[in-house]
Amino acid sequence: MFPEGTRTLDGKINPFFRGFIYLMRTGNSDILPITLNGFYNLKPKNRLFIDFGSKLFKEAAAEIELHRGNNVRTVLLSSSVCQICREI
């Protein structure tokens, strides 16, 4: 799932959309944050050509276990996942 919903205009992580936050709160699964890096250099949203010399790679953080009994605020949960993605 791509929580931002679109490619970035400046290479930075965009805010997450509500649908991702809803699934995060109501889903029955833990979260494994994975970032796909290098795509901004490969083909920025506002550029017509592809840079085939760009290196693409993925990175994963530790799994986030969601304890369904806890009443974690949606904003806090979303910002925590977003911060983890920025750090990896």
N, C-alpha and C positions, 0 to 999 in steps of 0.2 A: 504494500500500500504506500502511496506517496502522499503524505499528509499535507503538503503544501499545495497540491492541486495543479501546479504549473511550473514551468522553468523560471529560474530567477533572472532578473534583469541586471543584477550587479554582482552575481557570484556568491551572495550571502544567503543563508537560510531564511525563507519567508515564514510568516506566521502560519500556524497550522489551521486548517479549515475545521468547521464545527463537526462535519461528518466523522472525521478521524477521532475527534475528542469523544463523540457519542459512542463510537465503537470501542474506544479505549475504556470507557466507563462501564458499558453494558456487556461487552464481549466476555467470553468465557476463557480467554487465553492470556498468557503473560505477554510481555512486549520484548522483542529483540531488536534494539535500534541498530540499523545498518545504514551507512551513508554511501552514496555512489558519487565518487569524486572525479573531477576532470571534465565533466560534461559541459561546464560553462566555457572552458577553453576550446573544447571540440566544436561546439556550435552554440554561441550565445543566441538568445531569443531574437535579438535585433540585428543579427548578421546573416547574410545570404549564403556564404560559403562555409564548408566544413574544413577544419584544420586536421587532416589525417595524421599529423605528427603528434597530436595530443595523446598523453598517457591517461588511460582510464583505470580506476581501481576502486575496490570497495573495502570498507572497514566495518567491523562489528564491535559493539560494546557488550558488556555483560547483560544477561537477560534481566529484565525488571519483573519481579514477581508481584502480581497484584493480589492483595488480600481482600477478597470481596466483602468481608465483614467490616473493614475500615471505612470510615466516611471521609475519604480524601477529597478535598475540593478540586473541581475540574480544572480551574485556572492553575493551581499549584502543580497538578499532575502533568498538564500540557507543557507548562514552562520547564518542568524538570526534564521531560523527554526531549524537548527542543534544546536545552542546554547540553544534555549528553550528546546529542547529534552534532552540536557545534564543536565539542571537545574531541570527537573521534575523527 
